[in-house]
């Protein structure tokens, strides 16, 4: 009805425009009339799909027969579905908590798709060690969470949302080992959350210990070279990885080449 009303109004407008030319500027009137008629035709073509909409639904049975069943071209029935790369971006672990990012990654990895065809990439524009170590923990927990989701058709695949549901989690579950495995995965997830939440303090204490050691080494070197021990020594307050190496990304101290706006790019 709305399309018809607009069509009638558009017809009246174009009729008036054609019957009332501007004789003092015919070229301008002609150009504007042609443009308005072109826009009217474009609008009309845009309305045609709305008069007869087409709704498409994925038929998983046909998809499985075509791409995952034995055939002349695929005698072993290996999955012939295309590979999927999912790109997740984050910028600040303080504004975007690592646990939320971890749950996003876990839900992607547990998607109902051939596991060898799915790859997930995380881009951290902030270059934070906290995000890096949180994702290392996430990769470890994914070895438990993903098989559990696939075996029991878990929905939603986000563990925080799944374990936080109020509805009956036994609905439509028929495998006898489900309750035992769910209890085990829930315990593992609780421990995973504790490890994620403890990472900021763990990184800070580790970095403080390494920085103190570096300061002692610098003072010892100054003494060996005959310098005055009482003179202050400036040692960069670095962020340290678990393997005892400098983190190439951002440091809380904001040293040169390690600030939020200027830090090394990292590919891991």
C-alpha positions in Angstrom: 0.0 0.0 0.0 2.8 2.4 0.9 4.6 1.6 -2.4 1.4 2.4 -4.3 0.8 5.7 -2.5 4.4 6.7 -3.3 4.0 5.6 -6.9 0.9 7.8 -7.4 2.5 10.8 -5.7 5.6 10.3 -7.9 3.4 10.2 -11.0 1.7 13.4 -10.1 5.0 15.1 -9.4 6.6 14.0 -12.7 3.5 15.1 -14.6 3.6 18.5 -13.0 7.4 18.8 -13.7 6.9 18.0 -17.4 3.9 20.3 -17.9 5.5 23.3 -16.2 8.9 23.8 -17.9 11.2 26.7 -16.9 11.5 28.7 -20.2 14.2 30.9 -18.8 16.5 28.0 -18.1 15.4 25.1 -20.4 18.8 23.3 -20.2 18.6 23.3 -16.4 15.0 22.2 -16.4 15.7 19.4 -18.9 18.6 18.1 -16.9 16.7 18.0 -13.6 13.7 16.4 -15.3 15.9 13.6 -16.8 17.6 13.0 -13.4 14.3 12.9 -11.5 12.9 10.4 -14.1 16.0 8.3 -13.8 15.8 8.3 -10.0 12.1 7.4 -10.3 12.9 4.4 -12.5 15.7 3.3 -10.2 13.3 3.5 -7.2 10.6 1.5 -9.1 13.1 -1.3 -9.9 14.2 -1.4 -6.3 10.6 -2.0 -5.2 10.0 -5.0 -7.5 11.8 -7.6 -5.3 9.6 -6.5 -2.4 6.4 -7.5 -4.3 7.6 -11.1 -4.6 10.3 -11.8 -2.0 12.4 -15.0 -2.2 13.3 -16.6 1.1 16.1 -19.2 1.1 16.9 -21.7 3.8 20.1 -23.9 4.0 19.2 -27.6 3.6 21.9 -29.3 5.8 20.9 -32.7 4.4 21.6 -31.7 0.8 24.8 -29.9 1.9 26.0 -33.1 3.6 25.2 -35.3 0.6 27.0 -33.0 -1.8 30.1 -32.2 0.2 30.6 -34.8 2.9 29.3 -38.1 1.5 31.1 -40.7 -0.7 30.6 -40.1 -4.4 32.3 -40.6 -7.7 34.4 -37.5 -7.3 34.9 -38.0 -3.5 35.1 -41.8 -3.0 36.3 -41.6 0.7 33.7 -39.1 1.7 36.1 -36.5 3.0 34.7 -33.0 3.7 34.9 -30.9 0.5 33.5 -27.8 2.2 35.6 -24.6 1.8 38.0 -23.5 4.5 36.8 -20.6 6.8 39.1 -18.0 8.4 37.5 -16.0 11.2 39.2 -12.7 12.1 38.6 -11.3 15.6 39.9 -7.9 16.5 40.5 -6.3 20.0 42.4 -3.3 21.2 42.5 -2.9 25.0 42.3 -5.8 27.5 41.1 -3.3 30.2 38.0 -2.2 28.1 37.5 -5.6 26.5 38.2 -8.2 29.2 40.3 -11.2 28.1 37.6 -13.6 29.4 35.1 -12.1 26.9 37.6 -12.3 24.1 38.4 -15.9 25.1 34.7 -16.9 25.1 34.3 -15.4 21.6 37.3 -17.5 20.3 35.9 -20.7 22.0 32.5 -20.2 20.4 34.1 -19.8 17.0 36.3 -22.9 17.3 33.4 -25.0 18.4 31.3 -24.2 15.4 29.5 -27.1 13.7 32.0 -27.3 10.8 34.9 -29.7 9.9 37.6 -28.8 12.5 40.4 -28.9 9.9 38.6 -26.3 7.8 38.2 -23.6 10.5 41.0 -21.2 11.5 40.6 -18.3 13.9 42.9 -15.3 14.1 43.0 -12.6 16.8 44.3 -9.1 16.1 45.2 -7.1 19.2 45.9 -3.5 18.2 47.1 -2.8 21.7 49.8 -5.5 21.6 49.2 -6.5 25.2 50.9 -9.4 26.8 47.8 -10.0 28.9 45.8 -10.8 25.7 48.6 -13.0 24.4 48.8 -15.2 27.5 45.0 -15.3 27.8 44.8 -16.7 24.3 47.4 -19.3 25.2 45.2 -20.4 28.1 42.2 -20.3 25.7 43.9 -22.6 23.2 44.7 -25.1 26.0 41.0 -25.1 27.3 39.7 -25.4 23.7 41.1 -28.9 23.6 38.5 -29.8 26.2 35.7 -27.5 25.2 35.5 -28.1 21.5 35.2 -32.0 21.6 32.6 -31.6 24.3 30.5 -29.3 22.2 30.8 -31.5 19.1 30.0 -34.7 21.0 26.9 -33.4 22.7 25.7 -30.7 20.3 26.1 -28.0 22.8 24.3 -24.7 22.3 25.2 -21.9 22.9 28.8 -22.6 22.2 30.0 -19.8 24.4 30.9 -21.5 27.7 30.0 -18.4 29.9 26.6 -18.3 28.3 26.1 -22.1 28.3 27.0 -22.6 32.0 25.0 -19.4 33.0 21.7 -20.7 31.6 18.8 -21.2 33.9 16.9 -23.8 31.7 17.2 -27.6 32.1 20.6 -28.6 30.6 19.5 -32.2 30.3 16.8 -31.5 27.8 17.2 -33.6 24.6 20.4 -35.2 25.9 20.4 -39.0 25.6 24.1 -40.0 26.1 24.7 -41.6 29.5 28.1 -40.0 29.9 26.8 -36.4 29.4 26.3 -35.5 33.1 29.7 -36.8 34.1 31.5 -35.0 31.2 29.6 -31.7 31.8 30.6 -31.7 35.4 34.2 -32.2 34.4 34.1 -29.5 31.8 32.4 -27.1 34.2 35.2 -27.7 36.7 37.8 -27.1 34.0 36.1 -23.9 32.9 36.0 -22.5 36.5 39.8 -23.2 36.8 40.3 -21.6 33.4 38.5 -18.4 34.6 40.6 -18.3 37.7 43.8 -18.6 35.6 42.6 -15.8 33.3 41.7 -13.5 36.2 45.1 -14.1 37.8 47.1 -13.2 34.7 47.4 -9.4 35.3 48.9 -9.9 38.8 51.1 -12.8 37.6 52.5 -10.7 34.7 53.1 -7.7 37.0 55.0 -9.8 39.7 57.0 -11.6 37.1 58.0 -8.3 35.4 58.9 -6.7 38.8 61.1 -9.6 39.6 62.9 -9.5 36.2 63.2 -5.7 36.4 64.7 -5.8 39.9 67.2 -8.4 38.6 68.1 -6.2 35.6 68.7 -3.3 38.0 71.0 -5.3 40.2 73.0 -6.4 37.1 73.3 -2.8 35.9 74.6 -1.7 39.3 77.1 -4.6 39.4 78.3 -3.6 35.9 78.6 0.0 37.0 80.7 -1.0 40.0 82.9 -3.2 37.9 83.6 -0.3 35.6 84.5 2.0 38.5 81.4 4.1 38.6 79.7 5.5 41.7 77.2 3.0 43.1 75.1 5.8 44.6 74.4 7.3 41.2 70.9 6.4 40.0 70.7 4.0 37.1 67.8 4.2 34.7 66.6 0.7 33.8 63.6 0.5 31.5 60.5 -0.9 33.3 59.9 -3.7 30.8 57.2 -6.3 30.5 58.6 -9.8 30.6 57.3 -13.0 29.0 57.3 -16.3 30.8 60.4 -17.5 29.0 62.4 -14.5 30.3 62.4 -12.4 27.2 61.2 -8.9 26.7 57.6 -8.6 25.4 57.9 -6.9 22.0 54.4 -5.2 22.3 53.2 -2.5 24.7 54.6 -2.0 28.2 52.6 -0.3 31.0 55.6 2.1 31.5 55.1 3.3 27.9 58.8 3.2 27.0 60.0 4.1 23.5 58.9 1.6 20.9 56.6 0.0 23.5 53.8 2.5 23.8 50.2 2.0 22.6 50.7 4.1 19.5 54.2 2.8 18.6 55.1 -0.8 19.2 56.5 -3.7 17.2 54.0 -5.7 15.2 53.7 -9.3 16.4 52.7 -12.4 14.4 52.2 -15.5 16.5 
